[in-house]
Amino acid sequence: MKKTYQITETGKADLEVELAELKGRRGEIAEKIAVARDFGDLSENAEYDAAREEQGLVETRILEIEDILQNAEIIKSSGTSSVGLGSTVELQCPERTVSYTVVGPVEADPLAGRISDQSPIGKELIGKKIGDEVTIKTPKAEITYVVKSIS
């Protein structure tokens, strides 16, 4: 049974762009391998080894992205009544206001404000409504936020 990946339209578009860029690098990497091969003995050729390693990493990522795109299930925001996959949530505590978009694990990027529904924060947010309190446990402390808006 194939695994389905839940991603947003934006996440799908980002993966398609990354896939095109990686496929474009294939020729460049092949050229590096050809140049390194001309240096002579391959058993002690660091340039050749580096180029082959880069080729392996790029091809692995290409296969991974193709698998994700073939088995993608596009998530849509569940609306503004409660937090679900695709929802953007604004949280407020006394010191600050933060905003997160709840996404699937494939496109999670906490530094960009996209958190996985399977992360501790994401699990706490799922199903919450405007005005609900959410207590998020971090290694340093517990912080209680109030859900201010859902979009």
CNS distance restraints for C-alpha pairs under 8 A (distance, minus, plus):
assign (resid   2 and name CA) (resid  71 and name CA) 7.47 0.50 0.50
assign (resid   3 and name CA) (resid  71 and name CA) 6.86 0.50 0.50
assign (resid   4 and name CA) (resid  68 and name CA) 7.62 0.50 0.50
assign (resid   4 and name CA) (resid  71 and name CA) 4.97 0.50 0.50
assign (resid   4 and name CA) (resid  72 and name CA) 5.71 0.50 0.50
assign (resid   4 and name CA) (resid  73 and name CA) 6.42 0.50 0.50
assign (resid   5 and name CA) (resid  68 and name CA) 6.16 0.50 0.50
assign (resid   5 and name CA) (resid  71 and name CA) 6.05 0.50 0.50
assign (resid   5 and name CA) (resid  72 and name CA) 4.74 0.50 0.50
assign (resid   5 and name CA) (resid  73 and name CA) 5.82 0.50 0.50
assign (resid   5 and name CA) (resid 104 and name CA) 7.32 0.50 0.50
assign (resid   5 and name CA) (resid 106 and name CA) 7.05 0.50 0.50
assign (resid   6 and name CA) (resid  72 and name CA) 5.88 0.50 0.50
assign (resid   6 and name CA) (resid  73 and name CA) 4.84 0.50 0.50
assign (resid   6 and name CA) (resid  74 and name CA) 5.90 0.50 0.50
assign (resid   6 and name CA) (resid  75 and name CA) 6.05 0.50 0.50
assign (resid   6 and name CA) (resid 103 and name CA) 7.68 0.50 0.50
assign (resid   6 and name CA) (resid 104 and name CA) 5.29 0.50 0.50
assign (resid   6 and name CA) (resid 105 and name CA) 7.89 0.50 0.50
assign (resid   6 and name CA) (resid 106 and name CA) 7.55 0.50 0.50
assign (resid   7 and name CA) (resid  11 and name CA) 5.77 0.50 0.50
assign (resid   7 and name CA) (resid  12 and name CA) 6.43 0.50 0.50
assign (resid   7 and name CA) (resid  72 and name CA) 6.55 0.50 0.50
assign (resid   7 and name CA) (resid  73 and name CA) 6.26 0.50 0.50
assign (resid   7 and name CA) (resid  74 and name CA) 5.22 0.50 0.50
assign (resid   7 and name CA) (resid  75 and name CA) 5.73 0.50 0.50
assign (resid   7 and name CA) (resid 103 and name CA) 6.62 0.50 0.50
assign (resid   7 and name CA) (resid 104 and name CA) 5.72 0.50 0.50
assign (resid   7 and name CA) (resid 106 and name CA) 7.00 0.50 0.50
assign (resid   7 and name CA) (resid 107 and name CA) 6.71 0.50 0.50
assign (resid   8 and name CA) (resid  12 and name CA) 6.22 0.50 0.50
assign (resid   8 and name CA) (resid  74 and name CA) 5.32 0.50 0.50
assign (resid   8 and name CA) (resid  75 and name CA) 5.16 0.50 0.50
assign (resid   8 and name CA) (resid  76 and name CA) 6.79 0.50 0.50
assign (resid   8 and name CA) (resid  86 and name CA) 6.69 0.50 0.50
assign (resid   8 and name CA) (resid 103 and name CA) 7.13 0.50 0.50
assign (resid   9 and name CA) (resid  13 and name CA) 6.23 0.50 0.50
assign (resid   9 and name CA) (resid  74 and name CA) 6.31 0.50 0.50
assign (resid   9 and name CA) (resid  75 and name CA) 7.54 0.50 0.50
assign (resid  10 and name CA) (resid  14 and name CA) 6.18 0.50 0.50
assign (resid  11 and name CA) (resid  15 and name CA) 6.24 0.50 0.50
assign (resid  11 and name CA) (resid 107 and name CA) 6.01 0.50 0.50
assign (resid  12 and name CA) (resid  16 and name CA) 6.23 0.50 0.50
assign (resid  12 and name CA) (resid  69 and name CA) 7.09 0.50 0.50
assign (resid  13 and name CA) (resid  17 and name CA) 6.31 0.50 0.50
assign (resid  14 and name CA) (resid  18 and name CA) 6.25 0.50 0.50
assign (resid  15 and name CA) (resid  19 and name CA) 6.02 0.50 0.50
assign (resid  15 and name CA) (resid  65 and name CA) 6.64 0.50 0.50
assign (resid  15 and name CA) (resid  69 and name CA) 7.77 0.50 0.50
assign (resid  16 and name CA) (resid  20 and name CA) 6.26 0.50 0.50
assign (resid  17 and name CA) (resid  21 and name CA) 6.30 0.50 0.50
assign (resid  18 and name CA) (resid  22 and name CA) 6.16 0.50 0.50
assign (resid  19 and name CA) (resid  23 and name CA) 6.14 0.50 0.50
assign (resid  19 and name CA) (resid  62 and name CA) 6.12 0.50 0.50
assign (resid  19 and name CA) (resid  65 and name CA) 6.65 0.50 0.50
assign (resid  19 and name CA) (resid  66 and name CA) 7.75 0.50 0.50
assign (resid  20 and name CA) (resid  24 and name CA) 6.14 0.50 0.50
assign (resid  21 and name CA) (resid  25 and name CA) 6.46 0.50 0.50
assign (resid  22 and name CA) (resid  26 and name CA) 6.90 0.50 0.50
assign (resid  22 and name CA) (resid  58 and name CA) 6.42 0.50 0.50
assign (resid  22 and name CA) (resid  62 and name CA) 6.73 0.50 0.50
assign (resid  23 and name CA) (resid  62 and name CA) 7.36 0.50 0.50
assign (resid  24 and name CA) (resid  28 and name CA) 7.79 0.50 0.50
assign (resid  25 and name CA) (resid  29 and name CA) 6.21 0.50 0.50
assign (resid  26 and name CA) (resid  30 and name CA) 6.14 0.50 0.50
assign (resid  26 and name CA) (resid  55 and name CA) 7.48 0.50 0.50
assign (resid  26 and name CA) (resid  58 and name CA) 7.99 0.50 0.50
assign (resid  27 and name CA) (resid  31 and name CA) 6.19 0.50 0.50
assign (resid  28 and name CA) (resid  32 and name CA) 6.37 0.50 0.50
assign (resid  29 and name CA) (resid  33 and name CA) 6.27 0.50 0.50
assign (resid  29 and name CA) (resid  51 and name CA) 6.42 0.50 0.50
assign (resid  29 and name CA) (resid  54 and name CA) 7.44 0.50 0.50
assign (resid  29 and name CA) (resid  55 and name CA) 6.27 0.50 0.50
assign (resid  30 and name CA) (resid  34 and name CA) 6.23 0.50 0.50
assign (resid  30 and name CA) (resid  55 and name CA) 7.95 0.50 0.50
assign (resid  31 and name CA) (resid  35 and name CA) 6.16 0.50 0.50
assign (resid  32 and name CA) (resid  36 and name CA) 6.05 0.50 0.50
assign (resid  32 and name CA) (resid  48 and name CA) 7.65 0.50 0.50
assign (resid  32 and name CA) (resid  51 and name CA) 6.08 0.50 0.50
assign (resid  33 and name CA) (resid  37 and name CA) 5.99 0.50 0.50
assign (resid  33 and name CA) (resid  47 and name CA) 7.89 0.50 0.50
assign (resid  33 and name CA) (resid  48 and name CA) 5.71 0.50 0.50
assign (resid  33 and name CA) (resid  51 and name CA) 5.58 0.50 0.50
assign (resid  33 and name CA) (resid  52 and name CA) 6.76 0.50 0.50
assign (resid  34 and name CA) (resid  38 and name CA) 6.51 0.50 0.50
assign (resid  35 and name CA) (resid  39 and name CA) 7.01 0.50 0.50
assign (resid  36 and name CA) (resid  40 and name CA) 7.80 0.50 0.50
assign (resid  36 and name CA) (resid  45 and name CA) 7.36 0.50 0.50
assign (resid  36 and name CA) (resid  47 and name CA) 5.57 0.50 0.50
assign (resid  36 and name CA) (resid  48 and name CA) 4.83 0.50 0.50
assign (resid  36 and name CA) (resid  51 and name CA) 7.89 0.50 0.50
assign (resid  37 and name CA) (resid  41 and name CA) 7.84 0.50 0.50
assign (resid  37 and name CA) (resid  42 and name CA) 6.70 0.50 0.50
assign (resid  37 and name CA) (resid  48 and name CA) 6.26 0.50 0.50
assign (resid  39 and name CA) (resid  45 and name CA) 7.46 0.50 0.50
assign (resid  40 and name CA) (resid  45 and name CA) 7.52 0.50 0.50
assign (resid  41 and name CA) (resid  45 and name CA) 6.37 0.50 0.50
assign (resid  42 and name CA) (resid  48 and name CA) 6.83 0.50 0.50
assign (resid  45 and name CA) (resid  49 and name CA) 6.40 0.50 0.50
assign (resid  46 and name CA) (resid  50 and name CA) 6.05 0.50 0.50
assign (resid  47 and name CA) (resid  51 and name CA) 6.12 0.50 0.50
assign (resid  48 and name CA) (resid  52 and name CA) 6.14 0.50 0.50
assign (resid  49 and name CA) (resid  53 and name CA) 6.10 0.50 0.50
assign (resid  50 and name CA) (resid  54 and name CA) 6.14 0.50 0.50
assign (resid  51 and name CA) (resid  55 and name CA) 6.13 0.50 0.50
assign (resid  52 and name CA) (resid  56 and name CA) 6.22 0.50 0.50
assign (resid  53 and name CA) (resid  57 and name CA) 6.31 0.50 0.50
assign (resid  54 and name CA) (resid  58 and name CA) 6.16 0.50 0.50
assign (resid  55 and name CA) (resid  59 and name CA) 6.08 0.50 0.50
assign (resid  56 and name CA) (resid  60 and name CA) 6.05 0.50 0.50
assign (resid  57 and name CA) (resid  61 and name CA) 6.24 0.50 0.50
assign (resid  58 and name CA) (resid  62 and name CA) 6.15 0.50 0.50
assign (resid  59 and name CA) (resid  63 and name CA) 6.25 0.50 0.50
assign (resid  60 and name CA) (resid  64 and name CA) 6.21 0.50 0.50
assign (resid  61 and name CA) (resid  65 and name CA) 6.10 0.50 0.50
assign (resid  62 and name CA) (resid  66 and name CA) 6.11 0.50 0.50
assign (resid  63 and name CA) (resid  67 and name CA) 6.13 0.50 0.50
assign (resid  64 and name CA) (resid  68 and name CA) 6.27 0.50 0.50
assign (resid  65 and name CA) (resid  69 and name CA) 6.12 0.50 0.50
assign (resid  66 and name CA) (resid  70 and name CA) 6.07 0.50 0.50
assign (resid  67 and name CA) (resid  71 and name CA) 6.17 0.50 0.50
assign (resid  68 and name CA) (resid  72 and name CA) 5.65 0.50 0.50
assign (resid  75 and name CA) (resid  85 and name CA) 6.58 0.50 0.50
assign (resid  75 and name CA) (resid  86 and name CA) 6.20 0.50 0.50
assign (resid  76 and name CA) (resid  85 and name CA) 7.07 0.50 0.50
assign (resid  76 and name CA) (resid  86 and name CA) 5.57 0.50 0.50
assign (resid  77 and name CA) (resid  84 and name CA) 6.76 0.50 0.50
assign (resid  77 and name CA) (resid  85 and name CA) 6.10 0.50 0.50
assign (resid  77 and name CA) (resid  86 and name CA) 4.30 0.50 0.50
assign (resid  77 and name CA) (resid  87 and name CA) 5.07 0.50 0.50
assign (resid  77 and name CA) (resid 151 and name CA) 7.56 0.50 0.50
assign (resid  78 and name CA) (resid  82 and name CA) 7.34 0.50 0.50
assign (resid  78 and name CA) (resid  83 and name CA) 7.21 0.50 0.50
assign (resid  78 and name CA) (resid  84 and name CA) 5.72 0.50 0.50
assign (resid  78 and name CA) (resid  85 and name CA) 6.89 0.50 0.50
assign (resid  78 and name CA) (resid  86 and name CA) 7.03 0.50 0.50
assign (resid  78 and name CA) (resid  87 and name CA) 6.75 0.50 0.50
assign (resid  79 and name CA) (resid  83 and name CA) 7.95 0.50 0.50
assign (resid  79 and name CA) (resid  87 and name CA) 7.35 0.50 0.50
assign (resid  79 and name CA) (resid 150 and name CA) 7.84 0.50 0.50
assign (resid  79 and name CA) (resid 151 and name CA) 6.57 0.50 0.50
assign (resid  80 and name CA) (resid  87 and name CA) 7.78 0.50 0.50
assign (resid  80 and name CA) (resid 149 and name CA) 7.91 0.50 0.50
assign (resid  80 and name CA) (resid 150 and name CA) 5.10 0.50 0.50
assign (resid  80 and name CA) (resid 151 and name CA) 5.24 0.50 0.50
assign (resid  81 and name CA) (resid 129 and name CA) 6.13 0.50 0.50
assign (resid  81 and name CA) (resid 130 and name CA) 7.50 0.50 0.50
assign (resid  81 and name CA) (resid 150 and name CA) 7.38 0.50 0.50
assign (resid  82 and name CA) (resid 126 and name CA) 7.58 0.50 0.50
assign (resid  82 and name CA) (resid 127 and name CA) 5.27 0.50 0.50
assign (resid  82 and name CA) (resid 128 and name CA) 5.33 0.50 0.50
assign (resid  82 and name CA) (resid 129 and name CA) 4.56 0.50 0.50
assign (resid  82 and name CA) (resid 130 and name CA) 7.31 0.50 0.50
assign (resid  82 and name CA) (resid 150 and name CA) 7.14 0.50 0.50
assign (resid  83 and name CA) (resid  87 and name CA) 5.75 0.50 0.50
assign (resid  83 and name CA) (resid  88 and name CA) 7.89 0.50 0.50
assign (resid  83 and name CA) (resid  89 and name CA) 7.26 0.50 0.50
assign (resid  83 and name CA) (resid 125 and name CA) 6.33 0.50 0.50
assign (resid  83 and name CA) (resid 126 and name CA) 5.04 0.50 0.50
assign (resid  83 and name CA) (resid 127 and name CA) 4.94 0.50 0.50
assign (resid  83 and name CA) (resid 128 and name CA) 5.39 0.50 0.50
assign (resid  83 and name CA) (resid 129 and name CA) 6.49 0.50 0.50
assign (resid  83 and name CA) (resid 150 and name CA) 6.68 0.50 0.50
assign (resid  84 and name CA) (resid 102 and name CA) 6.93 0.50 0.50
assign (resid  84 and name CA) (resid 125 and name CA) 7.93 0.50 0.50
assign (resid  84 and name CA) (resid 126 and name CA) 5.28 0.50 0.50
assign (resid  84 and name CA) (resid 127 and name CA) 6.26 0.50 0.50
assign (resid  85 and name CA) (resid 102 and name CA) 5.32 0.50 0.50
assign (resid  85 and name CA) (resid 103 and name CA) 5.48 0.50 0.50
assign (resid  85 and name CA) (resid 104 and name CA) 7.18 0.50 0.50
assign (resid  85 and name CA) (resid 117 and name CA) 6.86 0.50 0.50
assign (resid  85 and name CA) (resid 126 and name CA) 7.80 0.50 0.50
assign (resid  86 and name CA) (resid 101 and name CA) 6.38 0.50 0.50
assign (resid  86 and name CA) (resid 102 and name CA) 5.37 0.50 0.50
assign (resid  86 and name CA) (resid 103 and name CA) 5.55 0.50 0.50
assign (resid  87 and name CA) (resid 101 and name CA) 5.60 0.50 0.50
assign (resid  87 and name CA) (resid 102 and name CA) 5.58 0.50 0.50
assign (resid  87 and name CA) (resid 103 and name CA) 7.88 0.50 0.50
assign (resid  87 and name CA) (resid 150 and name CA) 6.41 0.50 0.50
assign (resid  87 and name CA) (resid 151 and name CA) 5.62 0.50 0.50
assign (resid  88 and name CA) (resid  99 and name CA) 6.91 0.50 0.50
assign (resid  88 and name CA) (resid 100 and name CA) 5.57 0.50 0.50
assign (resid  88 and name CA) (resid 101 and name CA) 4.10 0.50 0.50
assign (resid  88 and name CA) (resid 102 and name CA) 6.40 0.50 0.50
assign (resid  88 and name CA) (resid 150 and name CA) 5.68 0.50 0.50
assign (resid  88 and name CA) (resid 151 and name CA) 5.13 0.50 0.50
assign (resid  89 and name CA) (resid  99 and name CA) 5.52 0.50 0.50
assign (resid  89 and name CA) (resid 100 and name CA) 5.32 0.50 0.50
assign (resid  89 and name CA) (resid 101 and name CA) 6.17 0.50 0.50
assign (resid  89 and name CA) (resid 102 and name CA) 7.83 0.50 0.50
assign (resid  89 and name CA) (resid 147 and name CA) 7.03 0.50 0.50
assign (resid  89 and name CA) (resid 148 and name CA) 7.54 0.50 0.50
assign (resid  89 and name CA) (resid 149 and name CA) 5.79 0.50 0.50
assign (resid  89 and name CA) (resid 150 and name CA) 4.67 0.50 0.50
assign (resid  89 and name CA) (resid 151 and name CA) 6.57 0.50 0.50
assign (resid  90 and name CA) (resid  97 and name CA) 6.96 0.50 0.50
assign (resid  90 and name CA) (resid  98 and name CA) 5.77 0.50 0.50
assign (resid  90 and name CA) (resid  99 and name CA) 4.34 0.50 0.50
assign (resid  90 and name CA) (resid 100 and name CA) 6.60 0.50 0.50
assign (resid  90 and name CA) (resid 147 and name CA) 6.12 0.50 0.50
assign (resid  90 and name CA) (resid 148 and name CA) 5.44 0.50 0.50
assign (resid  90 and name CA) (resid 149 and name CA) 5.17 0.50 0.50
assign (resid  90 and name CA) (resid 150 and name CA) 6.55 0.50 0.50
assign (resid  91 and name CA) (resid  97 and name CA) 5.63 0.50 0.50
assign (resid  91 and name CA) (resid  98 and name CA) 5.27 0.50 0.50
assign (resid  91 and name CA) (resid  99 and name CA) 6.08 0.50 0.50
assign (resid  91 and name CA) (resid 145 and name CA) 5.67 0.50 0.50
assign (resid  91 and name CA) (resid 146 and name CA) 5.53 0.50 0.50
assign (resid  91 and name CA) (resid 147 and name CA) 4.74 0.50 0.50
assign (resid  91 and name CA) (resid 148 and name CA) 5.55 0.50 0.50
assign (resid  91 and name CA) (resid 149 and name CA) 7.39 0.50 0.50
assign (resid  92 and name CA) (resid  96 and name CA) 6.02 0.50 0.50
assign (resid  92 and name CA) (resid  97 and name CA) 4.33 0.50 0.50
assign (resid  92 and name CA) (resid  98 and name CA) 6.41 0.50 0.50
assign (resid  92 and name CA) (resid 145 and name CA) 5.15 0.50 0.50
assign (resid  92 and name CA) (resid 146 and name CA) 5.24 0.50 0.50
assign (resid  92 and name CA) (resid 147 and name CA) 6.60 0.50 0.50
assign (resid  92 and name CA) (resid 148 and name CA) 6.52 0.50 0.50
assign (resid  93 and name CA) (resid  97 and name CA) 6.32 0.50 0.50
assign (resid  93 and name CA) (resid 143 and name CA) 7.68 0.50 0.50
assign (resid  93 and name CA) (resid 144 and name CA) 6.42 0.50 0.50
assign (resid  93 and name CA) (resid 145 and name CA) 4.72 0.50 0.50
assign (resid  93 and name CA) (resid 146 and name CA) 6.43 0.50 0.50
assign (resid  99 and name CA) (resid 113 and name CA) 6.63 0.50 0.50
assign (resid 100 and name CA) (resid 113 and name CA) 4.81 0.50 0.50
assign (resid 100 and name CA) (resid 114 and name CA) 5.71 0.50 0.50
assign (resid 100 and name CA) (resid 115 and name CA) 6.56 0.50 0.50
assign (resid 101 and name CA) (resid 113 and name CA) 6.18 0.50 0.50
assign (resid 101 and name CA) (resid 114 and name CA) 4.78 0.50 0.50
assign (resid 101 and name CA) (resid 115 and name CA) 6.16 0.50 0.50
assign (resid 102 and name CA) (resid 114 and name CA) 5.99 0.50 0.50
assign (resid 102 and name CA) (resid 115 and name CA) 5.18 0.50 0.50
assign (resid 102 and name CA) (resid 116 and name CA) 5.77 0.50 0.50
assign (resid 102 and name CA) (resid 117 and name CA) 5.78 0.50 0.50
assign (resid 102 and name CA) (resid 122 and name CA) 6.38 0.50 0.50
assign (resid 103 and name CA) (resid 107 and name CA) 6.60 0.50 0.50
assign (resid 103 and name CA) (resid 108 and name CA) 6.19 0.50 0.50
assign (resid 103 and name CA) (resid 114 and name CA) 6.31 0.50 0.50
assign (resid 103 and name CA) (resid 115 and name CA) 5.91 0.50 0.50
assign (resid 103 and name CA) (resid 116 and name CA) 5.02 0.50 0.50
assign (resid 103 and name CA) (resid 117 and name CA) 5.94 0.50 0.50
assign (resid 104 and name CA) (resid 108 and name CA) 6.44 0.50 0.50
assign (resid 104 and name CA) (resid 115 and name CA) 7.79 0.50 0.50
assign (resid 104 and name CA) (resid 116 and name CA) 5.09 0.50 0.50
assign (resid 104 and name CA) (resid 117 and name CA) 5.88 0.50 0.50
assign (resid 104 and name CA) (resid 118 and name CA) 7.58 0.50 0.50
assign (resid 105 and name CA) (resid 115 and name CA) 7.75 0.50 0.50
assign (resid 105 and name CA) (resid 116 and name CA) 4.85 0.50 0.50
assign (resid 105 and name CA) (resid 117 and name CA) 7.02 0.50 0.50
assign (resid 105 and name CA) (resid 118 and name CA) 6.91 0.50 0.50
assign (resid 107 and name CA) (resid 114 and name CA) 7.45 0.50 0.50
assign (resid 107 and name CA) (resid 116 and name CA) 7.72 0.50 0.50
assign (resid 108 and name CA) (resid 114 and name CA) 5.13 0.50 0.50
assign (resid 108 and name CA) (resid 115 and name CA) 4.97 0.50 0.50
assign (resid 108 and name CA) (resid 116 and name CA) 5.16 0.50 0.50
assign (resid 109 and name CA) (resid 113 and name CA) 6.46 0.50 0.50
assign (resid 109 and name CA) (resid 114 and name CA) 4.95 0.50 0.50
assign (resid 109 and name CA) (resid 115 and name CA) 6.08 0.50 0.50
assign (resid 110 and name CA) (resid 114 and name CA) 5.16 0.50 0.50
assign (resid 110 and name CA) (resid 115 and name CA) 5.30 0.50 0.50
assign (resid 115 and name CA) (resid 119 and name CA) 6.93 0.50 0.50
assign (resid 115 and name CA) (resid 121 and name CA) 7.54 0.50 0.50
assign (resid 115 and name CA) (resid 122 and name CA) 6.26 0.50 0.50
assign (resid 116 and name CA) (resid 122 and name CA) 5.70 0.50 0.50
assign (resid 117 and name CA) (resid 121 and name CA) 7.76 0.50 0.50
assign (resid 117 and name CA) (resid 122 and name CA) 4.25 0.50 0.50
assign (resid 117 and name CA) (resid 123 and name CA) 5.64 0.50 0.50
assign (resid 117 and name CA) (resid 126 and name CA) 7.24 0.50 0.50
assign (resid 118 and name CA) (resid 122 and name CA) 5.90 0.50 0.50
assign (resid 118 and name CA) (resid 123 and name CA) 5.77 0.50 0.50
assign (resid 119 and name CA) (resid 123 and name CA) 5.99 0.50 0.50
assign (resid 120 and name CA) (resid 124 and name CA) 6.34 0.50 0.50
assign (resid 120 and name CA) (resid 136 and name CA) 7.60 0.50 0.50
assign (resid 120 and name CA) (resid 137 and name CA) 7.98 0.50 0.50
assign (resid 121 and name CA) (resid 125 and name CA) 6.29 0.50 0.50
assign (resid 121 and name CA) (resid 136 and name CA) 6.20 0.50 0.50
assign (resid 122 and name CA) (resid 126 and name CA) 6.25 0.50 0.50
assign (resid 124 and name CA) (resid 128 and name CA) 7.94 0.50 0.50
assign (resid 124 and name CA) (resid 134 and name CA) 6.64 0.50 0.50
assign (resid 124 and name CA) (resid 135 and name CA) 7.57 0.50 0.50
assign (resid 124 and name CA) (resid 136 and name CA) 7.21 0.50 0.50
assign (resid 125 and name CA) (resid 134 and name CA) 6.95 0.50 0.50
assign (resid 128 and name CA) (resid 132 and name CA) 6.16 0.50 0.50
assign (resid 128 and name CA) (resid 147 and name CA) 7.64 0.50 0.50
assign (resid 129 and name CA) (resid 147 and name CA) 6.82 0.50 0.50
assign (resid 129 and name CA) (resid 150 and name CA) 7.82 0.50 0.50
assign (resid 130 and name CA) (resid 146 and name CA) 7.79 0.50 0.50
assign (resid 130 and name CA) (resid 147 and name CA) 4.99 0.50 0.50
assign (resid 130 and name CA) (resid 148 and name CA) 5.61 0.50 0.50
assign (resid 130 and name CA) (resid 149 and name CA) 5.82 0.50 0.50
assign (resid 130 and name CA) (resid 150 and name CA) 6.91 0.50 0.50
assign (resid 131 and name CA) (resid 146 and name CA) 5.87 0.50 0.50
assign (resid 131 and name CA) (resid 147 and name CA) 5.19 0.50 0.50
assign (resid 131 and name CA) (resid 148 and name CA) 6.16 0.50 0.50
assign (resid 132 and name CA) (resid 146 and name CA) 5.72 0.50 0.50
assign (resid 132 and name CA) (resid 147 and name CA) 5.58 0.50 0.50
assign (resid 133 and name CA) (resid 144 and name CA) 6.55 0.50 0.50
assign (resid 133 and name CA) (resid 145 and name CA) 5.62 0.50 0.50
assign (resid 133 and name CA) (resid 146 and name CA) 4.49 0.50 0.50
assign (resid 133 and name CA) (resid 147 and name CA) 6.40 0.50 0.50
assign (resid 134 and name CA) (resid 144 and name CA) 5.51 0.50 0.50
assign (resid 134 and name CA) (resid 145 and name CA) 5.17 0.50 0.50
assign (resid 134 and name CA) (resid 146 and name CA) 6.17 0.50 0.50
assign (resid 134 and name CA) (resid 147 and name CA) 7.38 0.50 0.50
assign (resid 135 and name CA) (resid 142 and name CA) 6.51 0.50 0.50
assign (resid 135 and name CA) (resid 143 and name CA) 5.57 0.50 0.50
assign (resid 135 and name CA) (resid 144 and name CA) 4.20 0.50 0.50
assign (resid 135 and name CA) (resid 145 and name CA) 6.27 0.50 0.50
assign (resid 136 and name CA) (resid 142 and name CA) 5.61 0.50 0.50
assign (resid 136 and name CA) (resid 143 and name CA) 5.30 0.50 0.50
assign (resid 136 and name CA) (resid 144 and name CA) 6.25 0.50 0.50
assign (resid 136 and name CA) (resid 145 and name CA) 7.77 0.50 0.50
assign (resid 137 and name CA) (resid 141 and name CA) 6.16 0.50 0.50
assign (resid 137 and name CA) (resid 142 and name CA) 4.38 0.50 0.50
assign (resid 137 and name CA) (resid 143 and name CA) 6.47 0.50 0.50
assign (resid 138 and name CA) (resid 142 and name CA) 5.91 0.50 0.50
assign (resid 138 and name CA) (resid 143 and name CA) 7.75 0.50 0.50
